[in-house]
Amino acid sequence: MTRPTWWGGNRHIVYTVVVFIALASLDNTALAMIPAMILPVSADLGVSEVALGFMTATVVLVTALTAVVWGFQGDRSNRKTLLLAGTIVWAAGTALSATAGSYAALFGFQAITAVGLGSIASVGFSVVSDLIRPGRRGLVMSFWGISQGVGTLVGGLVASQLGAGDFRRPLMVVAIAGIACAVLYVPAFNPPRGFREPELEGTEIGDEHVIDRSQIPSLLRRPTNRWLILQGFTAQFAYGSLIWATLLYQTKVEAAGYGEPTATKVGGIFVAVFQVGALMSILAGHIGDRLQRRTTRGRAMLSAAGILGAIPFFMVFFFVPLRGLDVTEGAGTAQLIPEVLRELVTNPWAATAFIAAILAIALTSADSPNWFALISDVNLPEHRGTVFGLGNLTNGVGRAIGNGLTGPTAAGLSSALPPPWNWATGLAVFQVFFLPTGYCYWRAAETSGTDIADVRATLADRAET
């Protein structure tokens, strides 16, 4: 079929990247919905908060497991078709979740959602990595990472506001948005593998190189891959627990004397505002690109410093109380947003929480874009979706454990510590897992130079051949 002249041009590529960023954002929006509506879902379906925590952890795990399969298939077949199919699956699962009348039904529909979400994670990453030149991967991947944070923020905000009275409405809104995004993706560019690699420019090399199962052991033997995959397991213990931060702040608002509906809305607004620090990911990605041009250790060392430096600020964020909170009981979202923003300026406790959250999230924002870029740098184009899927699997297992154990840990502490302090302590316990994460990045910094040189040499050989 004859393509129009603009097909594959710069504007078409920019359009495709934007659509992918929107897809990645919706991916995390869908994942964040139920955790932000724990209280109303629990009341509506008559199920415990711990049971809902187990369900959300399972959804994360299923997403990670299926991402490996999606990623492997994406490295050997048409990635555009797979992404369209995955988007339709998760949107359908989310829409069905809005109809659930029981815990079992909601669990099953969320599992369907998780299967579709796995495609966005691994296949989407593979495509985006082929649309970006190596020297700009940190910067552009920062937008990919931010989109996920924004998706989590939007999911928590939409769910806490629209779902305070009825948890079904925000689920249907996100499902419709998913279908709309699938329609936008239809005219997107489907790049050949290695499209932006300097060594392959001017050649027609691309989709003839595909992965097969025999190559997977060699990918796991690559030293940098091992450290990048392992760091995600430990890091996600801590990151996975953070999904309960919305509930922590909801219980802080309740402890300040407000009812559950108001606490649900105000807690959601607080946590949404705190996510502003994630915008620092853009700067972190740019700094990672510049450091990487100076030394192949640059990205990994920057990520290690950010992860370790964030720990004390997270501790302040968890334990600072919301004393003297002054918002209107029973008010709507439109009224509560300016009142919460005013508290961040006039209330020293709220201001302390805000500053601590901004610094903690800003520091950890160095992790995401540079991890994405390193996975691309140390792997051949036809291997990236699979390696990302494997990394996403360990991330998902760690995140599921962190997510699933935070609730029981907080519940176990409730006999000695009343809410919100049981939740604050439960979240704080999981921050210790950032320590081995920093060590993994330090080891990746030692091996990445050799692995990057090997990839560049292989691509050069292909071009010469």
GIFENBEL-V490944 format. One record per backbone hydrogen bond with DSSP energy under -0.5 kcal/mol. NH is the residue of the N-H (numbers start at 1). CO is the residue of the C=O. Records with the same first field share a line. If there is no record, write none. Layout:
NH->CO  CO
//
This chain:
7->4
9->6
13->9
14->10
15->11
16->12
17->13
18->14
19->15
20->16
21->17
22->18
23->19
24->20
25->21
26->22
27->23
28->24
29->25
30->26
31->27
32->28
33->29  30
36->32
37->33  34
38->35
41->37
42->38
43->39
44->40
45->41
46->42
47->42
52->48
53->49
54->50
55->51
56->52
57->53
58->54
59->55
60->56
61->57
62->58
63->59
64->60
65->61
66->62
67->63
68->64  65
69->65
70->66
71->67
72->68
73->69
74->70
75->71
76->73
77->73
79->77
82->78
83->79
84->80
85->81
86->82
87->83
88->84
89->85
90->86
91->87
92->88
93->89
94->90
95->91
96->92
97->93
98->94
99->96
100->97
106->102
107->103
108->104
109->105
110->106
111->107
112->108
113->109
114->110
115->111
116->112
117->113
118->114
119->116
120->116
121->117
122->118
123->119
124->119
125->121
126->122
127->123
128->124
129->125
130->126  127
131->127  128
132->129
136->133
137->134
140->136
141->137
142->138
143->139  140
144->140
145->141
146->142
147->143
148->144
149->145
150->146
151->147
152->148
153->149
154->150
155->151
156->152
157->153
158->154
159->155
160->156
161->157
162->158
163->158  159
164->161
166->162
169->166
170->166
171->167
172->168
173->169
174->170
175->171
176->172
177->173
178->174
179->175
180->176
181->177
182->178
183->179
184->180
185->181
186->182  183
188->185
191->189
195->192
196->130
197->194
200->197
201->197  198
203->200
209->206
210->208
211->75
215->212
216->213
219->215
220->216
221->217
222->218  219
226->222
227->223
228->224
229->225
230->226
231->227
232->228
233->229  230
234->230
235->231
236->232
237->233  234
238->234  235
239->235
240->236
241->237
242->238  239
243->240
244->241
245->242
248->244
249->245
250->246
251->247
252->248
253->249
254->250
255->251
256->252
257->254
258->253
263->259
264->260
265->261
266->262
267->263
268->264
269->265
270->266
271->267
272->268
273->269
274->270
275->271  272
276->273
277->274
278->275
279->276
280->277
281->278
282->279
283->279
284->280
285->281
286->282
287->283
288->284
289->285
290->286
291->287
292->288
293->289
294->290  291
295->291
298->295
301->297
302->298
303->299
304->300
305->301
306->302
307->303
308->304
309->305
310->306  307
311->307  308
314->310
315->311
316->312
317->313
318->314
319->315
320->316
323->321
325->322
329->327
331->328
335->332
336->332
337->333
338->334
339->335
340->336
341->337
342->338
343->339
344->340
345->341  342
346->342
347->343
348->346
351->347
352->348
353->349
354->350
355->351
356->352
357->353
358->354
359->355
360->356
361->357
362->358
363->359
364->360
365->361
366->363
367->364
368->364
369->365
370->366
371->367
372->368
373->369
374->370
375->371
376->372
377->373
378->374
379->376
383->380
384->380  381
387->383
388->384
389->385
390->386
391->387
392->388
393->389
394->390
395->391
396->392
397->393
398->394
399->395
400->396
401->397
402->398
403->399
404->400
405->401
406->402
407->403
408->404
409->405
410->406
411->407
412->408
413->409
414->410  411
416->413
417->413
421->418
422->418
424->420
425->421
426->422
427->423
428->424
429->425
430->426
431->428
432->429
433->430
434->431
435->432
437->433
438->434
439->435
440->436
441->437
442->438
443->439
444->440
445->441
446->442  443
447->443  444
448->444
451->447
452->448
453->449
454->450
455->451
456->452
457->453
458->454
459->455
460->456
461->457
462->458
463->459
464->460
465->461
//
